[in-house]
Amino acid sequence: MRRIGWFVAPALLVALAAPVAMAGDYGKCTASTQECLDMMAQKLNNKGWIGVELNDESGLLAITKVIKGSPAEKAGLKEGDVLFAVNGTEYNEENKEKLGAIREEMTPGSTFTFTILKNGKKEKDMEITLGTLPEDMLAQWVGKHMLDHASTENAEE
């Protein structure tokens, strides 16, 4: 199962778009460890956060976890819901560029309309105002990437 943090973030999702030099879904990190750390912290601090973890193995963006106190929880998202679209644009490869442009607009305090599939059937539009990634989560994600980064650097030496 591949987990995606909102947030988080892969090319089709909101909130956590990694700098080009960073690893993850983007390939091998090419920056120095310190440069990568600085870029990642700055990028993540400026991205809006919804507060869900997703699984996209089935081709759908199924919510596997809703973070307590998050904008997602406040909006009523539940585990098992599926993110279908944002501002009318469906999450799919065909819309990758358009979704990337939408993602760039996703900053803390901005509001977006998410179309949700509930119980695999109904579509429901929910307006969600994005928050700021909590410091403990920022530290966790940056720390994990830095461990991966350091491991990659050590392997190359």
Legacy VTK file of the C-alpha trace (Angstrom):
# vtk DataFile Version 3.0
C-alpha trace
ASCII
DATASET POLYDATA
POINTS 157 float
0.000 0.000 0.000
1.390 3.391 -0.969
0.439 6.127 1.462
0.153 9.703 0.366
0.170 12.532 2.864
-1.744 15.689 2.219
-1.019 17.061 1.636
0.642 15.405 0.495
2.564 14.620 -1.901
2.307 13.118 -5.317
1.629 14.883 -8.554
-2.150 14.592 -8.424
-2.717 15.552 -4.815
-3.056 18.634 -2.733
-0.867 20.235 -0.222
2.504 18.636 -0.174
4.262 19.223 -3.438
7.942 18.406 -3.114
10.623 20.652 -4.588
11.900 19.409 -7.936
15.202 18.294 -6.430
13.555 16.103 -3.802
13.014 12.388 -4.001
9.806 10.419 -3.565
7.561 10.208 -6.624
9.946 12.611 -8.370
13.041 10.433 -8.620
16.466 10.674 -7.015
17.193 13.767 -4.916
19.962 15.825 -6.517
20.444 18.507 -3.846
22.862 18.365 -0.938
21.331 17.219 2.324
21.205 20.761 3.750
19.818 22.252 0.519
17.197 19.540 0.377
16.260 20.103 4.026
15.914 23.856 3.499
13.871 23.483 0.300
11.604 20.850 1.794
10.879 22.818 4.984
10.148 26.000 3.013
7.948 24.240 0.476
5.959 22.329 3.088
5.429 25.425 5.244
3.854 27.215 2.285
1.510 24.429 1.207
-2.017 23.991 2.416
-2.831 20.879 4.420
-6.060 18.927 4.521
-5.097 16.183 6.979
-5.708 12.801 5.379
-3.643 9.824 4.347
-4.556 8.225 1.045
-4.109 4.933 -0.737
-4.109 5.080 -4.528
-3.391 1.422 -5.341
-6.804 0.858 -6.882
-6.523 3.986 -9.027
-8.849 5.783 -6.625
-7.741 8.171 -3.897
-9.200 6.322 -0.938
-8.880 7.964 2.469
-7.177 5.568 4.869
-6.829 7.988 7.783
-8.278 11.340 8.827
-5.970 13.260 11.161
-7.626 14.378 14.395
-8.272 18.144 14.444
-7.495 18.518 10.727
-9.490 20.499 8.154
-10.631 17.125 6.754
-12.052 16.041 10.099
-13.794 19.393 10.561
-15.350 19.030 7.093
-16.662 15.539 7.876
-14.378 13.369 5.744
-14.205 9.752 6.916
-11.948 6.765 6.400
-13.154 4.969 3.261
-14.281 8.142 1.480
-12.718 8.660 -1.945
-11.425 11.963 -3.285
-12.867 12.175 -6.790
-12.255 15.791 -7.880
-11.091 19.210 -6.723
-12.812 22.353 -7.996
-14.530 20.202 -10.618
-11.328 18.612 -11.956
-11.240 14.832 -11.585
-8.155 13.188 -10.101
-6.757 11.230 -13.043
-3.672 11.132 -15.263
-5.497 12.977 -18.020
-5.824 16.035 -15.745
-2.288 15.875 -14.335
-1.239 19.334 -15.595
-4.459 21.038 -14.527
-4.258 19.383 -11.102
-0.653 20.539 -10.791
-1.780 24.130 -11.401
-4.550 23.765 -8.814
-2.064 22.294 -6.353
0.159 25.355 -6.717
-2.759 27.522 -5.536
-3.264 25.413 -2.415
-1.909 27.503 0.415
-2.917 27.656 4.077
-6.250 29.480 4.408
-7.374 28.862 0.818
-10.703 27.097 0.227
-11.330 24.371 -2.344
-14.340 22.274 -3.279
-13.615 18.557 -3.119
-15.969 16.030 -4.687
-16.136 12.982 -2.453
-17.456 9.511 -3.145
-19.082 8.209 0.017
-19.707 4.482 0.368
-18.404 4.082 -3.176
-21.538 5.639 -4.675
-22.661 9.130 -3.854
-20.873 12.231 -4.926
-20.813 15.006 -2.393
-19.165 18.404 -2.757
-17.407 19.652 0.357
-15.768 23.032 0.763
-12.594 22.688 2.798
-10.325 25.491 3.956
-6.762 24.237 4.007
-4.662 24.522 7.135
-0.950 24.642 7.871
0.936 21.397 8.253
1.412 20.838 12.003
5.026 21.179 13.160
5.231 17.609 14.460
4.145 16.228 11.078
6.524 18.569 9.237
9.379 17.339 11.427
8.386 13.704 10.869
8.223 14.023 7.068
11.394 16.072 6.792
13.190 13.668 9.142
12.107 10.628 7.142
13.252 12.200 3.886
16.563 13.246 5.431
17.168 9.660 6.598
16.430 8.438 3.071
18.653 11.192 1.665
21.535 10.340 3.995
21.195 6.622 3.225
21.366 7.359 -0.497
24.452 9.562 -0.053
26.183 6.918 2.081
25.390 4.196 -0.455
27.016 6.233 -3.225
30.284 6.757 -1.303
LINES 1 158
157 0 1 2 3 4 5 6 7 8 9 10 11 12 13 14 15 16 17 18 19 20 21 22 23 24 25 26 27 28 29 30 31 32 33 34 35 36 37 38 39 40 41 42 43 44 45 46 47 48 49 50 51 52 53 54 55 56 57 58 59 60 61 62 63 64 65 66 67 68 69 70 71 72 73 74 75 76 77 78 79 80 81 82 83 84 85 86 87 88 89 90 91 92 93 94 95 96 97 98 99 100 101 102 103 104 105 106 107 108 109 110 111 112 113 114 115 116 117 118 119 120 121 122 123 124 125 126 127 128 129 130 131 132 133 134 135 136 137 138 139 140 141 142 143 144 145 146 147 148 149 150 151 152 153 154 155 156
